[in-house]
Every structure is written in structure tokens, then in C-alpha cells.
Amino acid sequence: METTRRNFLRSVGLLAAGTTIPVSSFSFGLGEDKLKIALVGTGIRGTSFWGRRLLQTYSEILEFVGLCDNNPGRLAYGKEYIGANCPTFPDLEQMSDNTKPDLVIGTTKDSNHHLFIIKAMEMGCDVLTEKPLTIDEDKCQAILDAERNTNQKLIVGFNYRWSPYATKVKEMISNGAIGKVTSVDFHWYLNTYHGASYFRRWHGLKEEGGTLWVHKSTHHFDLLNWWIDSEPEEVFAYGALEHYGSNGPFRGKNCRSCTYQTSCKFYWDIEASDRNVNLYVKNEQYDGYIRDQCVFRHDINIYDKMSAQIKYANDTVVSYSLTTYSPFEGYRVAFNGTDGRIEAWLDIPYLKQETMDQEELHNLEMSQDEDTLERNPIIVHKLWNDYEKVVVTTEKKGHGGGDKRLQEKIFENPEVEDPFDRAAGSRDGAMSILVGVAARKSIESGNPIRIQELTTLVPRKKRLK
């Protein structure tokens, strides 16, 4: 039975690493056959997607043997919310010694990712981490070294790859719909609800989240690497903090105590949500983390306006931008190829007569509830021909349907070959964050940054399968 559990994780690890080594089929029953999982970090993402949903959906094949968080109040509430019947621990080493997990899932603050990843692998565990892999090149190299030295496997939870819409774009490019891709325009828009939320939280500090070049854009750079099927080689970027932080007309300690509640358009009532109160407000006493901080506080030191040029090893060039105070949430991407052009977009309101409230749009993206389906177009325009509209059935909830498909692959169908190569390992995680790290360094230095100067990884013209 122990062999069965280890084989399961090994199969997932092999898939995540991109190897072509064949894997066997595995089946799981009840009792001792269950996969033993330990969770590090009991915040929103940990307790919902990697906690409660896992237990409700896959309880026949897995069990939580331990939960870990440095905030005892949040840890206690997280255990209750997940519905887990397992002990809790203040640190990973103690949890691992006592529970001997097969898989450690990490959903901590970005700046701590390398700590639990390396420690878990050194203790003989495979690891699944939320994005981003980490926040800088030194921590990235330490993770790569630990994976090589321990022979453990690392999975990075890139969920956007698994959304039906993104997958259709990948399929069309892979099938040569526009020939060889030569350039890409990719622009992501965060609205004044979602975008502002990063500036309320620890993400507003470069030392905690690596700036949004890393925390948020790692999603987008991973999509680009996967769509283009190559690895980034050089980055030149611009960025500034012009809207949030010290640029605001006034500021307070946090929204709850602010005297400008009625006049500030960014006022957010954290106490309107019982879950936020139980998870954060009631537990501020333990670690001092304030979840509804002012978006105009002076210590914010990340960018809110970002633009980059990225050159790939296969000579594809990309123009990318991230806006953090858009009136709407969505993205546009266009691929120029030797035989034509693909245009794709999601949630651009005036292109679909969208009337949904922007706060509700973000809530749906994060929700794990059942979803209603909708249909969205992708435009393919071949040279010398009229354009064609390809309609894709899509979802809003769970990151466009990517969340549940990611979990299905890991816990239901690890041995089934994926024609779209969506499983992501350490190299994928590294190549996505290194674009953001390079962009950050380019802004600071005013020079283009070569990816191979950051770690021992040398960019490949074609991604490792």
C-alpha cells in the first residue's frame, strides 16, 4: 500500500517534470491506501481550493494528515472550514516528523515558498506549490538545487493552462493555424476591485511578493511560455507606481478605522464577509497581519503600471502589459504568424455587452462552486482569406474552469497522457518567475536582462516535454 502511494506521487512528479518516461495506471480505495497530504498555509486559497474542495471531492483517495500555519487562530479556523480530522502544527518540520506525508501542498506567502519547498523535499516529500514558485533568482536557484539533490518532485499549480479557452488557443497554435508564431501582443487588465486588493495586502511590498511582475504576471508568462512552446531569453521593461501608495490624496491605517470611508472609492468592508472576519480579523492579534490595509499607505513599493518586451529563444517577440486600475477585468492576446493571426479575449465588456458587477466577476473567478457555461469567440485570420470565428464553451468560476481540471489531472488521471502538455514542474515555475524578475531588474537598471544570467537554467528554443 505504501508503494501504491509513492508510485502515485512519482507518476505525478514525472508528468510535472515534463519527462517522456512512461507511467503506469494506479487505482485507489479506502483506508490505508489513501494518499497522505499535509497543507502548509491556511489562508483563503489553502483552505478553499487545496483544502475544502480536495476533501469534498477526493476523500475516497486522499486524507489530510496535518495542517500547518504560524498563526494559531487562522490554523484553528482553517481546520474547521476544511472539515479535516487531523492534528495541526506550528511548523513544517514538526508536522512532517509526526505525520510522514506523501505530498506537501504549500499556499503560504510568496516570500516563504522556498522555505517550505526545500524543507519538504529534504524530508523526503514531493511538493505541490501555488504560484509563483518564488520571488527572486537566488531563491529559485536554491529550489532547483534542492530538487536535484533530493530527487523529489515539484508540481506548480498553474491553473490557467487548464481553462478550456486557453487550451483551445494552445491547440490552434500547435496545429499550425497561423504557421510559425513570430510575435505576440498580450495585455491583462485588473479592475479597481481585484487590482486594488493586491495593494491592501502583503503583496504591496516587494520583499513579500516580488511585485506583481512575479505574483500576478507569473500566470501570464507561464501561459506565454506554454502557448509559444519556447523559453524566454531576454527582457526589457518599464514600470512605475503612479496610482496607489503615496500617490493617494489621503490615507488611513485600514479601511475599518478610516475617516474617509464615505469619500474613498477604494473603501472595502472586510467585515461584510464572515469568512474574512473569522480567517483574518479575529486573528490579527497573533501575527499583526491586517487584511484591509490602505491602498494609499506610504510603504507600498511595487509597480502599478507595467510594460515589457520579451524575446524568446525561438525568436518570437512579445509585447506585454499589466494594468492594475482598469475599469474592467479581462485580457486580450493576439498572435501574429507566418500564415495569419489569432485574436482572443475574455471579459472585455463592450465586446460582449457584459453588465456584471466587477467585484462579482472577481468573486466568480475565485469560486469553486458549480458554474454556468458561456460561449466566447477566438478569431483566426489567415493571410489572403477572410477571418473565421471559433466559438469555445467556457466557464467563469475557478479561474475559467482551470482549477477543477488541474485537480482532476493530479488526483484522478495522473497516468493519462495530455496532448496539450499542461502539467507544470519546477522548470516551468522558474521560467515564468524569471521573466518577472528580469523585468524588475530591467526597470531598476534601465538595461535589458538576459534570463540565463539569473540562474543555471539556459533557455531552450523548444520547451522540455
ZALUMRO-43398 format. One record per residue (C-alpha): residue in one letter; x, y, z. Coordinates in steps of 0.05 Angstrom, whole numbers, plus 32768, in hexadecimal, padded with zeros to 4 digits. Layout:
N
AXYZ
...
//
This chain:
465
M800080008000
E8039802F800F
T8056801F7FCB
T801480327FAB
R801480767FCC
R805C80847FB8
N8050806D7F70
F8016809C7F6B
L804080D77F7F
R807980C07F53
S804B80BD7F17
V803381047F25
G807A811A7F30
L809180FC7EEE
L8058811E7EC9
A806881617EEA
A80B1815B7ED9
G809F81547E90
T80C281117E87
T80AE80DF7E51
I80B880A47E80
P8079807B7E7C
V804F80757EBB
S8020803E7ED3
S7FD780407EE6
F7FC580437F2F
S7F84803A7F55
F7F73804D7F9C
G7F4180347FCE
L7F3180438016
G7F58803D8057
E7FA380368055
D7FA78040800A
K7F96808A8011
L7FC880BE7FFC
K7FE380E38039
I7FE2812E802F
A7FFE8166805B
L7FEB81AF804F
V801881EA805F
G7FF3822C8061
T7FAA82338075
G7F9682738052
I7F5E827B801F
R7F7D82517FE7
G7F97821B8016
T7F57820F803C
S7F2982137FFF
F7F4881F77FC0
W7F8081CC7FDD
G7F5981BD801C
R7F0E81B8801E
R7F0681A97FD4
L7F3981717FD6
L7F1881508011
Q7ED281567FF5
T7EE5813D7FB0
Y7F1C81097FBC
S7F1080EE8002
E7F1080A67FE8
I7F5980AB7FD2
L7F7980DE8000
E7F7980F78047
F7F978132806B
V7FC9811B809F
G7FDF816080B6
L7FD381AB80AF
C800981DF80BC
D8007822A80C6
N802E825B80F1
N7FED827D8105
P7FC982508138
G7F8682738131
R7F85826E80E6
L7F9C822680EB
A7F6382128119
Y7F2F823480ED
G7F4F821680AF
K7F4981D080CB
E7EFF81DB80DA
Y7EF181F98096
I7F1481C18070
G7EF1818C809A
A7F32816780A5
N7F3A813580DE
C7F85813C80E9
P7FB7815C8118
T7FD281A3810D
F801981BB8114
P803E81FE8119
D807681E880EA
L808281B980AF
E80BB819180CD
Q8092817D810A
M8056816C80DE
S8080814280AE
D80A3811C80E7
N8060810B8106
T803580FC80C9
K806480E38092
P803C81018058
D804280EA8010
L803481307FF4
V803E81758013
I801281AB7FF6
G802A81F28001
T7FFF82317FFF
T80288261802A
K803F82A8801E
D806982AA7FDE
S80A982BE8002
N80A5827D802B
H809A824D7FF1
H80E382397FEC
L80E582288037
F80AE81F48037
I80C081D97FF2
I810881CC8004
K80F981B2804A
A80C381838032
M80EF81667FFB
E8129815D802C
M80FA81368059
G80E881068020
C80A681258009
D808E81387FC4
V8072817E7FC1
L803981A37F9F
T803F81EE7FA4
E801082267F91
K802D82597F60
P805C827C7F5F
L8095824B7F6A
T80BA82807F92
I80CB82CB7F8D
D811482D27F77
E814C82AE7F52
D817382997F90
K813782767FB0
C812782587F6C
Q816D823A7F66
A8169821E7FAC
I812881FA7F9A
L814681DE7F5A
D818381C67F81
A815881A57FB7
E812E81817F84
R816C81667F61
N818E81527FA2
T815281307FC2
N813581107F84
Q80F081267F9B
K80BD81447F6C
L809C81877F6A
I805981997F4A
V804681E27F3E
G7FFB81F07F3E
F7FF482177EFE
N7FA882157EF6
Y7F9E82447EBB
R7FBD82107E8C
W7F8381E27E9C
S7F4A82127E8A
P7F2681FC7E4A
Y7F3182407E29
A7F7C82427E34
T7F8181F97E1F
K7F5D82077DDE
V7F8E823F7DCE
K7FC7820D7DDB
E7FA681D97DAE
M7F9E82097D74
I7FE682227D78
S800181DB7D7F
N7FD981C57D42
G7FF981FB7D18
A7FBA82267D0F
I7FE682637D00
G802882427CF0
K806482537D1B
V805582877D51
T808282C37D48
S806782F77D79
V803282FE7DB0
D800C83387DCF
F7FF383267E15
H7FD083587E42
W7FB083487E85
Y7F8083767EA9
L7F7383737EF4
N7F36839B7F0A
T7F3383CC7F43
Y7F1883957F71
H7F48835C7F61
G7F8483887F51
A7F7C83B17F8F
S7F7883737FBB
Y7FC283667FAF
F7FD383AA7FCB
R7FAA839C800A
R7FD1835D801A
W801983478024
H801F83447FD8
G802983907FDA
L807083857FF5
K80A6836F7FC4
E80C983467FFA
E808B831C8006
G806F83107FC0
G80A783247F91
T807883597F72
L803E83477F45
W807183387F0E
V807A82F77F35
H803B82EB7F5E
K800782F97F29
S802D82F97EE7
T804B82B47EF4
H8007829A7EDD
H800C82C17E9C
F805582B17E8E
D804782687E99
L800F826C7E66
L803D828E7E35
N8074825A7E3E
W804282227E35
W801D82417DFA
I805D82547DD5
D807F82117DE8
S80C182337DF5
E80E782537E2F
P80F5829D7E3B
E813A82B67E2B
E813C83017E38
V810E83357E59
F810B83817E57
A80D783A37E81
Y80B983E47E9B
G809183ED7EDB
A807A84217F0D
L804F842C7F4B
E802184657F36
H7FDC84557F50
Y7FE084327F94
G800F843C7FCF
S802684827FDE
N8001849C7FA0
G7FBE849A7FC4
P7F9D84DA7FDC
F7F9484BE8023
R7FA18480804C
G7F90845B808B
K7FA8841F80B3
N7F7483F18094
C7F2E83F48076
R7F0A83E280B7
S7F26841D80DE
C7F2D844F80A5
T7F0C849380AA
Y7F068496805E
Q7ED7845B8056
T7EA084838034
S7ECE84A88004
C7F0284737FF2
K7EEE844B7FB4
F7F1C84137FCB
Y7EFA8409800E
W7EF183BE801A
D7EC683A28052
I7EEB8363806A
E7EB6835880A0
A7E80834C806B
S7E9C83058063
D7E9882D6809E
R7ECF82AC807E
N7EFF82E7807B
V7EEF82F980C3
N7EFB82B280DC
L7F3982A780B2
Y7F5B82EB80B9
V7F3B831F80E7
K7F3582F28123
N7F7D82DB811C
E7FA2831C8112
Q7FBA8317815B
Y7FE782DD814B
D801282F78111
G7FFC83408106
Y7FE4833280BF
I7FAF836580AB
R7F87834E806F
D7F648390805F
Q7FA083C0805F
C7F9C8402803C
V7FAD84007FF2
F7FCE84457FFA
R7FFD84338033
H8044844D802B
D8068840B8031
I804D83EE7FF0
N808983E47FC3
I807083BB7F87
Y805C83D37F42
D801583E07F2C
K802783ED7EE3
M805083B97EBE
S806683AC7E76
A809A837C7E5A
Q80BA83647E1A
I80CD831A7E1D
K80F882F67DEA
Y80F382AA7DE7
A812982787DD5
N810382667D96
D810382B07D82
T80BA82BE7D93
V80B283047DB1
V807C83187DE2
S805F835B7DF7
Y803F83537E3C
S801D83837E6C
L7FF8837F7EAE
T7FC883B57EC5
T7FB383B47F0F
Y7F7B83E97F0F
S7F5283D97ED1
P7F0783E77ED1
F7EFD839D7EBD
E7F20835A7EC7
G7F3683307E8C
Y7F6C83267E58
R7F7D832A7E0E
V7FB083007DEA
A7FC382FF7DA1
F7FF482D07D7E
N801382E47D3C
G802D82AA7D12
T804B829C7CCE
D800682877CB4
G7FD782B57CDA
R7FC082D07D1D
I7F9982B67D5A
E7F7382E77D86
A7F5682D27DC9
W7F3882F77E04
L7F0F82EB7E42
D7EE183187E6B
I7EE983577E41
P7EA483747E52
Y7E96839D7E13
L7EA783607DE7
K7E7283357E08
Q7E4183667E27
E7E5883517E6C
T7E3183717EA4
M7E4C83497EDF
D7E6583707F1B
Q7EB2836E7F1B
E7EB683587F64
E7E87831E7F55
L7EB1830C7F18
H7EEF83027F44
N7EC682DB7F78
L7EB082AB7F41
E7EF882A17F2A
M7F0D828B7F6F
S7ECE82627F7D
Q7ED082167F7E
D7E84820D7F77
E7E6181F07F3A
D7E61821E7EFE
T7E3582317EC4
L7E54822B7E7F
E7E5C82637E4C
R7E7982687E07
N7EB382957DF3
P7ED4829F7DAF
I7F1B82987D95
I7F2982BA7D52
V7F5782987D20
H7F6A82C27CE3
K7F9582A07CAF
L7FBD82C87C7C
W7F9682D57C3C
N7F5582BA7C5B
D7F1A82D37C84
Y7F1C82C87CCF
E7EFB828D7CF2
K7ED9828F7D35
V7EE582527D62
V7EB582507D9D
V7ECC82307DDE
T7EA082197E18
T7EBE82397E55
E7EB382437EA0
K7EBE827D7ED0
K7EC6825B7F12
G7F06823B7F2B
H7F3582637EFE
G7F0E82557EBE
G7F03820C7ED0
G7F4E82017ED8
D7F4D81F27F22
K7F2381B37F20
R7F4681987EE2
L7F8A81A17F03
Q7F7381797F3F
E7F5381447F13
K7F9681397EF0
I7FBE81347F31
F7F8F81097F5A
E7F6480E47F27
N7F8B80DB7EE7
P7FD680E37EF3
E7FE780AA7EC4
V7FBD80C27E89
E7FE680E47E53
D7FD4812D7E48
P7FDA81437DFF
F7FE0818C7E16
D801981817E47
R7FF781A87E7F
A8019818A7EBC
A804E81BA7ED8
G808D81AB7EFE
S80C881D27F1A
R80E481E97ED8
D80A182057EC3
G809B82287F06
A80E182447F00
M80DA825D7EB9
S809A82827ECA
I80B582A67F07
L80F782B67EE6
V80D482E17EB2
G80B7830A7EEB
V80F9830C7F10
A811C83237ED0
A80E783587EC4
R80F283727F0B
K813D83747F01
S813583967EBD
I810C83CE7EDB
E813F83D87F13
S817B83D77EE4
G815E83F47EA4
N817C83BA7E7D
P8163837A7E5D
I816D833C7E88
R818082F87E6D
I815D82BE7E8F
Q819A82907E8F
E81BF82C37EBB
L818E82B77EF4
T8194826C7F03
T81B6822F7EE6
L817B82237EB7
V818B82317E6E
P814E82437E44
R813A82107E10
K811D821E7DCB
K80E881E97DDA
R80CC81DA7E1E
L80DE81987E3F
K80A481677E37
//
